[in-house]
């Protein structure tokens, strides 16, 4: 029975590696800062299929996926996934309450977004938000209209590229400066007219993820893994995690979205990182995030 990696999931505020095996369901491996990780990819990268209502439906064709792809889905499964999705605006009838939030990733890098209320702050952890606050809560379409209002009025996006978040993570201002920027935008948002009547406004309560992500002891990001390959290894001392990124003591960053669809085997004590990597460039102008929300 093959267990396929599904990438990182944030469970109860902690990162864990997810796994899926057809007919066996899911399991996860919690990650702890200060532990050594070493693993190697096996075989080919496969499409994971579609996950809905907490369950995976396997890809009917078992298609392979390019090593550099940001998600482990073939085009057909990706289309099916988006055919009934709040993120893709194809599930507008979702009856659950939603929350609108402001998320801060670096100086001048703030976005507005929505998430199902039942998910709590999980979406903020998944995106790597360093500081954030709620703005309001209400029905899905009211939350969506508020998101659009704030984007237009405040000039903030609903997407920020992961590469930009990663590039600034090693040189962030102090927590009080982060909180100040979020609070100022919250105040501007609260002063706007045109909010839907069905959306309840929420007070500013800035949450900071520096401790959760291990930012204070994290080495400045220097290199990022660009792809895995059969037989290729990743190894190092894990010192932090933010969103889908694992940060190692030597400045290496692994975007765990690249792990999805691979069978991974434990590496030896002498294993080193020998997969393709690239230097992390300084922050560039935003060209849009490579994943919804």
N, C-alpha and C positions, 0 to 999 in steps of 0.2 A: 504493500500500500504506500503510495507516494503522497507525502505532505508537501503542498505547494505553498510558498511564502506569499502572503497578501500585503506585506509592508507593515508600517507602524500603525497602531491604534492607541489612542490615549484613553485609558480605562481608569476611572476614579482619580484623575489627575496625574497618572503615571504612564510613561511610555511602555509599550509591549509589542513584540513582534507577533503578527498574526499568521496562522497557518490554516490551510483547508485541504481536506482529502475527500474525494467523492465517496459518498456512502458512510463517511465517518464524522462529517460535520467540521467544526472549527475548534481550535485550541489556541492558546497564546503563551508566549514566553516573556515574562516581565524583565525589564532592563533596569540595571542599577548603575549609577555613576561610580567610577572607580573600578569597574570590572573590565577584564580583558576580553575582547571579542575577536574571534578568528573563524572564518568560514569560507567555503569555496562553492562556486556554482557548478551544477551538474547538468548534463544533457542540453536541452533546448528550453528557451523561455516560451511558456505556453499561455494562451488566453485563459483567464480565470472564469470567464462566463459573466453572469449577471447576479448581483446580490440585491435581494429585495426582502423586506420584512425580516431582516436578520438571518436570511438563508441564501446560500449560493445555489444557482442553477448552472450546471456545467456547460461549457461551450459545446454545442452539438458536433462541431467538426474538429475540436482539439487543435485549433489553428496555432501556429507559432506567432510570436510577437517580436518586433525589432528590439534589440537590446537597449537602444536609447529612448524608446518610447516612454512617455510620462505616465502611461497607465497600461496595465496588463490586460488589454482587451483587443480583440480583432474588430475590424470595422462593423461587422454585423451585430456583435454583442454590444458595442458602444452605441449603435443606433437604437437597439432595443432598450438599453439602459436609459437613454435620453427620452424615450417615448412616453415615459410616465415619471416625470421628474419635476420637483419644485424648482430646482436650480435651473432647469432648461425651460421653465414656464410651460410645461406640458402636464401639470397636475394642479391646476388652479383651484380645484374643488377640495383640496386638503382641508379638513375641518379643524385641525389642531391649532391651538394658539401659537403665535410666533412672536419673536422679540427682534427689535432693531438695535444694532450696536454700533459703536465707534471703536475701531481697533488701530493701535499705534505700533509701527514697526521700526521707526527710526525718525530722525528730524525731518519734518515735512512729509512724512510717509504715513498718512492716516487714511483709512478707508471706512466706508459704511457698508453694512451688510445685514442680513437677516438669518435667523436660525430657529428651528422648532424649539419651543419653550422646554419641552421634555428633555432636550439634549443638554440643558444647562450651559456650562462654559466649554463643553467639549470642542465645539467648532472653533473657538478662539485658540485653544491649544493646538488643534490640527493645522491652523494657519500660521502658527508661530507668532501670534500677537504678543508683544512684550508688555504693553499696557492697554487697558480697554475699559469701557463702561457701557451699560445699557442706556438706551434712549427711550424705548417704549415697548409696549406689548399689545397684541390684539389679533384679529383675524388675518389670515395670510395676505389677502389683497390689500388690506389697509396697511400692513407692514411693508408690502412691496411699493405702494404709492408713496409712503413716507421715505423709503429708501431713495426713490427717484427724486423726490422733492429735495432731499438733503444733498444728493449728488449735484444737482443743478445749482442750488442756492449757495452751497459752501465750497463748491469746486473741488470736492473730494471724489475719488474713484470708488468703484465697487470691486476692483481687482488690482493687485500689485504683484509684479513678477517675483517668483521665489528667488531668483538670482539677485534681485535688488535687496530683498530682505536679508539674504545671506551675507551680502557684501558689507553691510553696515553693522552686522551683529557684534563684531569685535570692538567697536568704538562708539558705544552709546553714551548719551549723557546720563547724569544721575537720575535716580527714581523721581525726585521731586520735580525735575525739569520735564520728565516724561508725563507725569501726572498733570502738570500745569498746562501742557499743550492739549491734552485730552479734555481737561476741564474747560478750557477756553472755547474749544469747538463745541462742547456740549452746551455751553451757555449761548453760543450763537445759534445753534440748532433750536434750542428751546424758545428763542425769541422770534422764530420765523412764524408767519401765518400760513395757513393752508394745510395744517395737519388734519388727517381724517378724524372725524368725530369719534369713530369707533376704536381709535388707538389711544390707549392709556399712556400718558407720559410718565417716565420714571426719572427719579432724582439721580444726579451724578454721584456715582460711587466707583472711583477708579480702582481697578485691580491690577496688580503688577505680577508678572510671571518670572521675574529674574531668578528667584530661588528654584522654582519648578523646573526651569530650563537649565539651571546651572551656569547662568551667564557670568557670575562674578568670578568663577574659577576657570572659565572656558578660554582656551587658547585662541588668539585671533585667527579666523578662518583664512587659510592660505591656499589649499588645493581642494578640488571637488572631484569625486568619482564621476566619470562621464558615461560609463557603461560597464556591465559585467560580461564575462565570457566564460564558456565552459572550461572548467579547470582553473579559472582565475580566482585569486584570493583577496580578501580584505581582512586586515588585522590591525589591532591597536587598542589602546586604553581609552575606554569611553569616559568622557568627562562632562558631556551635556547633550541635550536634545531639544530641538525647537521645531514645531510643526513636523514635517516629514524628515527633517535633517538630524543625523547623528553626528556629533562632534567628537573628534579624537584628540588626544593630548598633543600630537605632533602637528595640529592645524588642519588635518584632513577632515573633510566633510563628506558624508554619504547621504545622498537623497534616497530615502528608502522606497520611494515610488519605483525606483529601478529594480528593487528586489522582487516585486510582485511577479508571479508567474514562473519563478525559478525554484528548482529543488536545491536546497542548500545543505551542505555537509559540514560538520565541524572541522576546523582547521587544526593543524598541529601547533605545539608550543613554539616552534621555530618559524611559523608562517609569517609572511610579510605581505604588504599590499602590492600586488603586481598587475592590477587591472588598469585600464586607461584612466588618466586623471588630467585635469587642466587647472592652471593657476586661476585663482579667483580675482577677477578684475575689479577696479573701483566701481562704485555705483554709477549706473548709466540712466538716462531718462527712461521713464516708465513706458513700456510698449504693450502692457497688458499681461495679466497673469495667465499661466498656461494650464489653469484648471479653474472650474467655476467656483466662485466664492472663495 
